[in-house]
Amino acid sequence: MMIVTIKYFGLLAEVTNKSEEQLQLDQETISVIDLKSKLESLYEGLQNATYAVAVNQTICTTDVAIKNQDVIAFLPPFAGG
């Protein structure tokens, strides 16, 4: 079992109605793609959203393993240049 902190930014915070939450997961490790699937089933609005995922302040690919006490940020597309 592990506990991770999820942070939502921008429109994603509006979709979930929260800026941060802690999740308790039964697995010892979980990949980013599996966590995304789990959260998209909890918050249907995420299914149609475009966003990047950062684990411990590093943007990562969906095959990265998440470990106990990691901080995962869901980041909407950034505008600017």
N, CA, C and O atoms as CSV, one atom per row, in Angstrom:
chain,resi,resn,atom,element,x,y,z
A,1,MET,N,N,0.837,-1.182,0.000
A,1,MET,CA,C,0.000,0.000,0.000
A,1,MET,C,C,0.883,1.246,0.000
A,1,MET,O,O,1.971,1.250,0.574
A,2,MET,N,N,0.397,2.301,-0.652
A,2,MET,CA,C,1.151,3.549,-0.670
A,2,MET,C,C,0.213,4.739,-0.700
A,2,MET,O,O,-0.964,4.624,-1.042
A,3,ILE,N,N,0.766,5.880,-0.333
A,3,ILE,CA,C,0.024,7.130,-0.361
A,3,ILE,C,C,0.769,8.099,-1.264
A,3,ILE,O,O,1.976,8.295,-1.121
A,4,VAL,N,N,0.034,8.709,-2.202
A,4,VAL,CA,C,0.623,9.703,-3.097
A,4,VAL,C,C,-0.203,10.982,-3.015
A,4,VAL,O,O,-1.390,10.958,-2.691
A,5,THR,N,N,0.449,12.088,-3.312
A,5,THR,CA,C,-0.232,13.374,-3.346
A,5,THR,C,C,-0.445,13.755,-4.796
A,5,THR,O,O,0.495,13.740,-5.592
A,6,ILE,N,N,-1.673,14.096,-5.143
A,6,ILE,CA,C,-2.014,14.525,-6.501
A,6,ILE,C,C,-2.315,16.015,-6.447
A,6,ILE,O,O,-3.081,16.471,-5.598
A,7,LYS,N,N,-1.705,16.776,-7.361
A,7,LYS,CA,C,-1.976,18.214,-7.456
A,7,LYS,C,C,-2.565,18.501,-8.828
A,7,LYS,O,O,-2.080,18.006,-9.845
A,8,TYR,N,N,-3.619,19.308,-8.840
A,8,TYR,CA,C,-4.286,19.671,-10.087
A,8,TYR,C,C,-4.120,21.170,-10.314
A,8,TYR,O,O,-4.252,21.966,-9.385
A,9,PHE,N,N,-3.831,21.542,-11.547
A,9,PHE,CA,C,-3.619,22.950,-11.876
A,9,PHE,C,C,-4.575,23.397,-12.981
A,9,PHE,O,O,-5.028,22.588,-13.790
A,10,GLY,N,N,-4.872,24.689,-13.001
A,10,GLY,CA,C,-5.675,25.289,-14.065
A,10,GLY,C,C,-7.044,24.653,-14.200
A,10,GLY,O,O,-7.745,24.426,-13.213
A,11,LEU,N,N,-7.412,24.369,-15.441
A,11,LEU,CA,C,-8.725,23.787,-15.722
A,11,LEU,C,C,-8.917,22.437,-15.047
A,11,LEU,O,O,-10.043,22.042,-14.745
A,12,LEU,N,N,-7.818,21.730,-14.811
A,12,LEU,CA,C,-7.932,20.409,-14.183
A,12,LEU,C,C,-8.407,20.529,-12.738
A,12,LEU,O,O,-9.115,19.653,-12.240
A,13,ALA,N,N,-8.020,21.607,-12.069
A,13,ALA,CA,C,-8.510,21.852,-10.712
A,13,ALA,C,C,-10.018,22.126,-10.749
A,13,ALA,O,O,-10.747,21.735,-9.837
A,14,GLU,N,N,-10.476,22.796,-11.803
A,14,GLU,CA,C,-11.910,23.056,-11.945
A,14,GLU,C,C,-12.676,21.762,-12.212
A,14,GLU,O,O,-13.765,21.561,-11.674
A,15,VAL,N,N,-12.112,20.890,-13.037
A,15,VAL,CA,C,-12.764,19.614,-13.367
A,15,VAL,C,C,-12.924,18.753,-12.110
A,15,VAL,O,O,-13.969,18.137,-11.904
A,16,THR,N,N,-11.881,18.714,-11.272
A,16,THR,CA,C,-11.908,17.853,-10.090
A,16,THR,C,C,-12.484,18.553,-8.852
A,16,THR,O,O,-12.761,17.911,-7.840
A,17,ASN,N,N,-12.661,19.878,-8.948
A,17,ASN,CA,C,-13.111,20.688,-7.814
A,17,ASN,C,C,-12.156,20.634,-6.632
A,17,ASN,O,O,-12.568,20.785,-5.482
A,18,LYS,N,N,-10.877,20.419,-6.922
A,18,LYS,CA,C,-9.868,20.444,-5.865
A,18,LYS,C,C,-8.510,20.742,-6.475
A,18,LYS,O,O,-8.262,20.445,-7.644
A,19,SER,N,N,-7.642,21.326,-5.682
A,19,SER,CA,C,-6.304,21.622,-6.178
A,19,SER,C,C,-5.307,20.551,-5.751
A,19,SER,O,O,-4.226,20.428,-6.327
A,20,GLU,N,N,-5.683,19.780,-4.736
A,20,GLU,CA,C,-4.771,18.751,-4.227
A,20,GLU,C,C,-5.560,17.698,-3.477
A,20,GLU,O,O,-6.584,17.996,-2.863
A,21,GLU,N,N,-5.078,16.457,-3.528
A,21,GLU,CA,C,-5.662,15.386,-2.726
A,21,GLU,C,C,-4.622,14.312,-2.485
A,21,GLU,O,O,-3.655,14.185,-3.236
A,22,GLN,N,N,-4.830,13.545,-1.436
A,22,GLN,CA,C,-3.962,12.395,-1.192
A,22,GLN,C,C,-4.753,11.141,-1.527
A,22,GLN,O,O,-5.919,11.003,-1.158
A,23,LEU,N,N,-4.102,10.240,-2.227
A,23,LEU,CA,C,-4.736,8.972,-2.583
A,23,LEU,C,C,-4.004,7.836,-1.904
A,23,LEU,O,O,-2.774,7.805,-1.854
A,24,GLN,N,N,-4.779,6.907,-1.383
A,24,GLN,CA,C,-4.208,5.690,-0.827
A,24,GLN,C,C,-4.437,4.599,-1.858
A,24,GLN,O,O,-5.574,4.326,-2.242
A,25,LEU,N,N,-3.364,3.982,-2.300
A,25,LEU,CA,C,-3.439,2.961,-3.347
A,25,LEU,C,C,-3.021,1.609,-2.775
A,25,LEU,O,O,-2.141,1.529,-1.918
A,26,ASP,N,N,-3.657,0.562,-3.256
A,26,ASP,CA,C,-3.372,-0.779,-2.750
A,26,ASP,C,C,-2.033,-1.323,-3.258
A,26,ASP,O,O,-1.414,-2.170,-2.614
A,27,GLN,N,N,-1.594,-0.829,-4.419
A,27,GLN,CA,C,-0.377,-1.345,-5.013
A,27,GLN,C,C,0.872,-0.785,-4.311
A,27,GLN,O,O,0.820,0.244,-3.636
A,28,GLU,N,N,1.991,-1.495,-4.493
A,28,GLU,CA,C,3.280,-0.999,-4.005
A,28,GLU,C,C,3.845,0.031,-4.982
A,28,GLU,O,O,4.480,1.004,-4.574
A,29,THR,N,N,3.607,-0.193,-6.270
A,29,THR,CA,C,3.974,0.776,-7.310
A,29,THR,C,C,2.842,0.804,-8.323
A,29,THR,O,O,2.079,-0.153,-8.455
A,30,ILE,N,N,2.749,1.918,-9.035
A,30,ILE,CA,C,1.741,2.067,-10.082
A,30,ILE,C,C,2.368,2.945,-11.162
A,30,ILE,O,O,3.133,3.859,-10.857
A,31,SER,N,N,2.045,2.668,-12.412
A,31,SER,CA,C,2.594,3.496,-13.483
A,31,SER,C,C,1.712,4.728,-13.675
A,31,SER,O,O,0.553,4.749,-13.263
A,32,VAL,N,N,2.275,5.736,-14.300
A,32,VAL,CA,C,1.530,6.968,-14.572
A,32,VAL,C,C,0.272,6.665,-15.374
A,32,VAL,O,O,-0.787,7.219,-15.081
A,33,ILE,N,N,0.362,5.803,-16.374
A,33,ILE,CA,C,-0.801,5.497,-17.213
A,33,ILE,C,C,-1.912,4.842,-16.390
A,33,ILE,O,O,-3.091,5.119,-16.609
A,34,ASP,N,N,-1.539,3.973,-15.446
A,34,ASP,CA,C,-2.552,3.330,-14.606
A,34,ASP,C,C,-3.197,4.338,-13.656
A,34,ASP,O,O,-4.401,4.279,-13.406
A,35,LEU,N,N,-2.400,5.252,-13.135
A,35,LEU,CA,C,-2.949,6.288,-12.264
A,35,LEU,C,C,-3.884,7.209,-13.047
A,35,LEU,O,O,-4.944,7.593,-12.552
A,36,LYS,N,N,-3.482,7.562,-14.276
A,36,LYS,CA,C,-4.349,8.394,-15.121
A,36,LYS,C,C,-5.691,7.702,-15.343
A,36,LYS,O,O,-6.740,8.339,-15.239
A,37,SER,N,N,-5.668,6.416,-15.643
A,37,SER,CA,C,-6.909,5.664,-15.871
A,37,SER,C,C,-7.788,5.681,-14.629
A,37,SER,O,O,-9.000,5.874,-14.718
A,38,LYS,N,N,-7.171,5.479,-13.477
A,38,LYS,CA,C,-7.908,5.478,-12.219
A,38,LYS,C,C,-8.571,6.839,-11.977
A,38,LYS,O,O,-9.741,6.903,-11.601
A,39,LEU,N,N,-7.823,7.924,-12.192
A,39,LEU,CA,C,-8.362,9.258,-11.955
A,39,LEU,C,C,-9.391,9.658,-13.008
A,39,LEU,O,O,-10.348,10.370,-12.704
A,40,GLU,N,N,-9.195,9.201,-14.250
A,40,GLU,CA,C,-10.169,9.514,-15.298
A,40,GLU,C,C,-11.490,8.789,-15.058
A,40,GLU,O,O,-12.535,9.253,-15.516
A,41,SER,N,N,-11.464,7.668,-14.354
A,41,SER,CA,C,-12.724,7.016,-14.015
A,41,SER,C,C,-13.402,7.728,-12.833
A,41,SER,O,O,-14.628,7.730,-12.730
A,42,LEU,N,N,-12.600,8.330,-11.942
A,42,LEU,CA,C,-13.168,9.103,-10.829
A,42,LEU,C,C,-13.708,10.443,-11.299
A,42,LEU,O,O,-14.769,10.884,-10.856
A,43,TYR,N,N,-12.972,11.090,-12.200
A,43,TYR,CA,C,-13.334,12.425,-12.698
A,43,TYR,C,C,-13.482,12.349,-14.209
A,43,TYR,O,O,-12.502,12.478,-14.943
A,44,GLU,N,N,-14.708,12.141,-14.674
A,44,GLU,CA,C,-14.929,11.923,-16.105
A,44,GLU,C,C,-14.448,13.095,-16.960
A,44,GLU,O,O,-14.074,12.901,-18.116
A,45,GLY,N,N,-14.453,14.306,-16.406
A,45,GLY,CA,C,-13.992,15.468,-17.151
A,45,GLY,C,C,-12.535,15.385,-17.570
A,45,GLY,O,O,-12.126,16.053,-18.520
A,46,LEU,N,N,-11.743,14.574,-16.876
A,46,LEU,CA,C,-10.329,14.423,-17.243
A,46,LEU,C,C,-10.161,13.626,-18.535
A,46,LEU,O,O,-9.144,13.754,-19.217
A,47,GLN,N,N,-11.154,12.806,-18.872
A,47,GLN,CA,C,-11.033,11.946,-20.050
A,47,GLN,C,C,-10.844,12.747,-21.327
A,47,GLN,O,O,-10.128,12.315,-22.230
A,48,ASN,N,N,-11.482,13.914,-21.411
A,48,ASN,CA,C,-11.392,14.722,-22.622
A,48,ASN,C,C,-10.381,15.846,-22.497
A,48,ASN,O,O,-10.242,16.659,-23.410
A,49,ALA,N,N,-9.679,15.901,-21.388
A,49,ALA,CA,C,-8.723,16.978,-21.157
A,49,ALA,C,C,-7.340,16.597,-21.696
A,49,ALA,O,O,-6.959,15.427,-21.724
A,50,THR,N,N,-6.616,17.614,-22.117
A,50,THR,CA,C,-5.220,17.430,-22.514
A,50,THR,C,C,-4.362,17.910,-21.359
A,50,THR,O,O,-4.524,19.035,-20.885
A,51,TYR,N,N,-3.455,17.065,-20.906
A,51,TYR,CA,C,-2.609,17.463,-19.786
A,51,TYR,C,C,-1.332,16.640,-19.757
A,51,TYR,O,O,-1.264,15.532,-20.290
A,52,ALA,N,N,-0.328,17.215,-19.121
A,52,ALA,CA,C,0.933,16.520,-18.882
A,52,ALA,C,C,0.953,16.077,-17.425
A,52,ALA,O,O,0.221,16.606,-16.589
A,53,VAL,N,N,1.800,15.102,-17.140
A,53,VAL,CA,C,1.939,14.618,-15.773
A,53,VAL,C,C,3.386,14.784,-15.340
A,53,VAL,O,O,4.313,14.424,-16.066
A,54,ALA,N,N,3.564,15.336,-14.145
A,54,ALA,CA,C,4.901,15.466,-13.566
A,54,ALA,C,C,4.942,14.652,-12.274
A,54,ALA,O,O,4.018,14.703,-11.462
A,55,VAL,N,N,6.016,13.911,-12.102
A,55,VAL,CA,C,6.234,13.164,-10.869
A,55,VAL,C,C,7.416,13.805,-10.162
A,55,VAL,O,O,8.517,13.862,-10.708
A,56,ASN,N,N,7.188,14.283,-8.954
A,56,ASN,CA,C,8.227,14.967,-8.184
A,56,ASN,C,C,8.868,16.096,-8.987
A,56,ASN,O,O,10.092,16.218,-9.046
A,57,GLN,N,N,8.028,16.908,-9.597
A,57,GLN,CA,C,8.396,18.120,-10.335
A,57,GLN,C,C,9.163,17.858,-11.631
A,57,GLN,O,O,9.846,18.749,-12.135
A,58,THR,N,N,9.056,16.645,-12.174
A,58,THR,CA,C,9.681,16.325,-13.454
A,58,THR,C,C,8.618,15.785,-14.395
A,58,THR,O,O,7.988,14.769,-14.102
A,59,ILE,N,N,8.410,16.461,-15.535
A,59,ILE,CA,C,7.468,15.978,-16.543
A,59,ILE,C,C,7.941,14.592,-16.988
A,59,ILE,O,O,9.130,14.382,-17.228
A,60,CYS,N,N,7.009,13.658,-17.093
A,60,CYS,CA,C,7.418,12.286,-17.390
A,60,CYS,C,C,6.501,11.635,-18.420
A,60,CYS,O,O,5.444,12.163,-18.764
A,61,THR,N,N,6.931,10.490,-18.892
A,61,THR,CA,C,6.122,9.687,-19.810
A,61,THR,C,C,5.188,8.805,-18.997
A,61,THR,O,O,5.335,8.689,-17.780
A,62,THR,N,N,4.228,8.182,-19.673
A,62,THR,CA,C,3.198,7.417,-18.970
A,62,THR,C,C,3.685,6.078,-18.422
A,62,THR,O,O,2.965,5.429,-17.663
A,63,ASP,N,N,4.895,5.653,-18.790
A,63,ASP,CA,C,5.381,4.367,-18.284
A,63,ASP,C,C,6.213,4.508,-17.004
A,63,ASP,O,O,6.703,3.508,-16.480
A,64,VAL,N,N,6.377,5.712,-16.503
A,64,VAL,CA,C,7.151,5.935,-15.280
A,64,VAL,C,C,6.404,5.331,-14.083
A,64,VAL,O,O,5.184,5.451,-13.971
A,65,ALA,N,N,7.158,4.687,-13.201
A,65,ALA,CA,C,6.568,4.089,-11.999
A,65,ALA,C,C,6.474,5.134,-10.892
A,65,ALA,O,O,7.414,5.886,-10.638
A,66,ILE,N,N,5.326,5.156,-10.252
A,66,ILE,CA,C,5.083,6.052,-9.121
A,66,ILE,C,C,5.285,5.244,-7.846
A,66,ILE,O,O,4.846,4.098,-7.742
A,67,LYS,N,N,5.959,5.862,-6.879
A,67,LYS,CA,C,6.260,5.174,-5.631
A,67,LYS,C,C,5.607,5.881,-4.447
A,67,LYS,O,O,5.094,6.992,-4.578
A,68,ASN,N,N,5.634,5.227,-3.303
A,68,ASN,CA,C,5.062,5.781,-2.076
A,68,ASN,C,C,5.620,7.178,-1.791
A,68,ASN,O,O,6.822,7.415,-1.911
A,69,GLN,N,N,4.735,8.090,-1.413
A,69,GLN,CA,C,5.059,9.467,-1.047
A,69,GLN,C,C,5.420,10.369,-2.230
A,69,GLN,O,O,5.807,11.519,-2.021
A,70,ASP,N,N,5.303,9.879,-3.460
A,70,ASP,CA,C,5.554,10.732,-4.624
A,70,ASP,C,C,4.485,11.816,-4.712
A,70,ASP,O,O,3.361,11.648,-4.238
A,71,VAL,N,N,4.866,12.936,-5.331
A,71,VAL,CA,C,3.926,14.026,-5.607
A,71,VAL,C,C,3.718,14.067,-7.112
A,71,VAL,O,O,4.669,14.231,-7.876
A,72,ILE,N,N,2.462,13.916,-7.532
A,72,ILE,CA,C,2.131,13.869,-8.958
A,72,ILE,C,C,1.311,15.107,-9.293
A,72,ILE,O,O,0.297,15.386,-8.653
A,73,ALA,N,N,1.763,15.848,-10.306
A,73,ALA,CA,C,1.054,17.047,-10.725
A,73,ALA,C,C,0.417,16.807,-12.089
A,73,ALA,O,O,1.056,16.285,-13.003
A,74,PHE,N,N,-0.845,17.194,-12.212
A,74,PHE,CA,C,-1.557,17.141,-13.487
A,74,PHE,C,C,-1.568,18.563,-14.032
A,74,PHE,O,O,-2.186,19.454,-13.448
A,75,LEU,N,N,-0.887,18.771,-15.147
A,75,LEU,CA,C,-0.635,20.104,-15.675
A,75,LEU,C,C,-1.345,20.327,-17.006
A,75,LEU,O,O,-1.139,19.569,-17.953
A,76,PRO,N,N,-2.171,21.354,-17.085
A,76,PRO,CA,C,-2.823,21.660,-18.368
A,76,PRO,C,C,-1.791,22.223,-19.340
A,76,PRO,O,O,-0.687,22.578,-18.926
A,77,PRO,N,N,-2.133,22.310,-20.626
A,77,PRO,CA,C,-1.194,22.899,-21.596
A,77,PRO,C,C,-0.881,24.333,-21.204
A,77,PRO,O,O,-1.756,25.072,-20.752
A,78,PHE,N,N,0.365,24.714,-21.381
A,78,PHE,CA,C,0.764,26.089,-21.063
A,78,PHE,C,C,0.786,26.930,-22.325
A,78,PHE,O,O,1.215,26.467,-23.382
A,79,ALA,N,N,0.325,28.157,-22.215
A,79,ALA,CA,C,0.386,29.095,-23.326
A,79,ALA,C,C,1.567,30.025,-23.109
A,79,ALA,O,O,2.076,30.137,-21.994
A,80,GLY,N,N,1.990,30.670,-24.138
A,80,GLY,CA,C,3.093,31.617,-23.995
A,80,GLY,C,C,4.221,31.303,-24.932
A,80,GLY,O,O,4.071,30.531,-25.879
A,81,GLY,N,N,5.346,31.904,-24.663
A,81,GLY,CA,C,6.460,31.631,-25.579
A,81,GLY,C,C,7.724,32.251,-25.089
A,81,GLY,O,O,8.765,32.124,-25.734
